[in-house]
Amino acid sequence: MLLFGAHVGLMVETLRVVHLAIQTGKDAVYAYQAGMDGMVVSNHGGRQLDFARSGIEMLEECMDALHEIGADLDKFTVLVDGGFRRGSDLFKALAMGAKAVGLGRPTLVGMAAYGEEGVEKVIQIFKDEMEMHMRLMGTPTIKDIERKMIITRNLKDHFSPSPVDYLSEQVYQPLPLATKIPSKL
């Protein structure tokens, strides 16, 4: 997993015990109270459950729960992954309080298509989009990003519609029903 965020190298050196795959606010509180150094909010890439919430949806619940108990988020590191596809997604996660964002699938797609050069291009796209979003939001540094800059009230309205297969409707011709052929006798 590739992490994208502020001071990622420093965090990796100082973290000791991180709880992986937190998905609820209650689990986030348990991880904090158990003395963990941090946690990764993750939906396992969405592979395990068809309708799992995305990382950003779970992050909001986890951060709200940690704020409710007065967690010291300078000492407890929150990382997140799962479903991040744009620089604006990274901005939102950092605004919610994540210290870094994991980018798995986009970098794998870049690698599958163009190898090392593809991964570098994906990272550059994320970097460029993040910079543009920061400029548009008036935040010269990552430290200037604040929670009040994003609106999350519709995160709970998540739905996953099933795609319609229009191709099969055009190609498939059902067999006629078996009917009795009248006798001519």
C-alpha positions in Angstrom: 0.0 0.0 0.0 1.3 3.4 -0.9 0.7 6.1 1.6 0.0 9.7 0.6 0.0 12.4 3.3 2.0 14.7 5.6 5.2 13.3 7.2 4.6 9.7 6.1 8.3 8.8 6.4 8.4 10.1 9.9 5.3 8.3 10.9 6.5 4.9 9.7 9.6 5.3 11.8 7.8 6.2 15.0 4.7 3.9 14.9 5.0 0.7 16.9 1.6 -1.0 17.1 -1.2 -0.1 14.6 -4.6 -1.8 14.5 -5.5 -2.7 10.9 -8.9 -2.6 9.3 -11.0 -0.6 11.7 -14.5 -0.1 10.3 -16.6 1.4 13.1 -16.3 4.2 15.7 -16.6 1.7 18.5 -13.6 -0.3 17.2 -11.7 3.0 16.8 -12.3 3.8 20.5 -11.3 0.3 21.5 -8.0 0.6 19.6 -7.3 4.0 21.2 -8.2 2.7 24.7 -6.1 -0.4 24.3 -3.0 1.8 23.9 -2.4 1.3 20.2 -0.1 3.9 18.5 -2.6 4.2 15.6 -5.1 2.5 13.4 -5.9 2.0 9.7 -9.5 2.6 8.7 -10.0 0.2 5.9 -12.6 -1.9 4.0 -10.0 -4.4 2.8 -10.2 -2.9 -0.7 -14.0 -3.7 -0.8 -13.2 -7.3 -1.7 -14.7 -8.9 1.3 -18.2 -7.6 1.3 -20.0 -6.5 -1.8 -21.6 -3.5 -0.1 -18.9 -2.4 2.4 -18.7 1.3 3.1 -15.8 3.1 1.6 -12.8 4.3 3.7 -14.0 7.9 3.8 -17.5 6.9 5.1 -15.9 4.8 7.9 -13.4 7.5 8.6 -16.0 10.1 9.5 -17.6 7.7 12.0 -14.3 6.8 13.5 -13.1 10.3 13.9 -16.4 11.4 15.4 -16.1 8.6 18.0 -12.5 9.5 18.8 -13.4 13.2 19.3 -16.3 12.3 21.6 -13.9 10.5 24.0 -11.3 13.3 23.8 -8.6 11.2 22.1 -5.2 12.8 21.7 -4.9 12.6 17.9 -1.4 14.1 18.0 -0.2 10.8 19.6 -2.7 8.4 18.0 -2.2 8.2 14.2 -5.1 7.6 12.0 -4.5 6.2 8.5 -7.1 5.3 5.9 -7.5 3.4 2.6 -10.2 2.1 0.4 -11.9 3.8 -2.5 -9.7 6.9 -3.0 -9.6 7.8 -6.6 -8.9 11.6 -6.8 -6.8 14.3 -5.2 -10.0 15.8 -3.8 -10.6 12.5 -2.0 -7.2 12.8 -0.3 -8.0 16.4 0.7 -11.2 15.3 2.4 -9.6 12.5 4.3 -6.8 14.7 5.5 -9.4 17.4 6.5 -11.3 14.7 8.6 -8.1 14.0 10.5 -6.3 11.2 8.7 -2.5 11.6 8.7 -2.1 9.6 5.5 -4.1 7.9 2.8 -3.3 4.5 1.3 -3.5 4.2 -2.5 -3.7 0.6 -3.5 -5.8 -0.1 -6.6 -5.0 3.0 -8.6 -1.3 2.3 -8.4 -1.8 -1.4 -9.3 -3.8 -0.3 -12.4 -1.0 2.0 -13.4 1.5 -0.8 -12.9 -0.6 -3.3 -14.8 -0.9 -0.9 -17.7 2.6 0.6 -17.9 4.8 -0.9 -15.2 6.9 1.4 -13.0 6.2 4.4 -15.3 2.5 3.8 -14.9 2.8 3.9 -11.1 4.8 7.1 -11.2 2.2 8.7 -13.5 -0.7 7.7 -11.1 1.2 9.2 -8.2 1.9 12.4 -10.2 -1.8 12.7 -11.1 -2.8 12.4 -7.4 -0.2 14.9 -6.5 -1.3 17.4 -9.2 -5.0 17.0 -8.3 -4.2 17.4 -4.6 -2.1 20.6 -5.2 -4.9 22.1 -7.4 -7.5 21.3 -4.8 -5.4 22.9 -2.0 -5.0 26.0 -4.2 -8.7 26.2 -4.8 -9.4 25.8 -1.0 -6.8 28.4 0.0 -4.5 26.0 1.8 -0.8 26.5 1.0 0.3 23.5 3.2 -1.3 20.3 4.4 -1.3 21.7 8.0 -3.7 24.4 6.8 -6.4 21.9 5.8 -9.2 22.0 8.4 -12.3 19.9 9.1 -14.6 22.9 8.5 -13.6 23.0 4.9 -15.6 19.9 3.9 -19.2 18.9 4.1 -20.0 15.3 5.0 -23.7 15.3 5.7 -24.5 13.2 2.6 -22.0 10.4 3.4 -24.6 8.4 5.1 -26.8 8.5 1.9 -24.5 5.9 0.3 -26.2 3.4 -2.0 -24.9 0.9 -4.5 -27.2 0.5 -7.4 -26.9 -2.8 -9.4 -25.9 -2.2 -13.0 -28.4 -3.0 -15.7 -27.2 -5.3 -18.5 -28.8 -3.7 -21.6 -26.6 -5.7 -24.0 -28.4 -9.0 -23.0 -31.8 -7.4 -23.6 -30.8 -6.6 -27.2 -29.1 -9.9 -28.0 -31.2 -12.5 -26.2 -34.3 -13.8 -27.9 -36.4 -16.0 -25.6 -37.6 -19.2 -27.0 -41.3 -19.2 -27.9 -43.5 -21.0 -25.5 -44.4 -24.5 -26.4 -47.9 -24.5 -27.7 -50.1 -27.2 -29.2 -50.2 -27.1 -32.9 -53.8 -27.7 -34.0 -54.3 -30.9 -36.0 -55.5 -30.7 -39.5 -57.2 -34.0 -39.3 
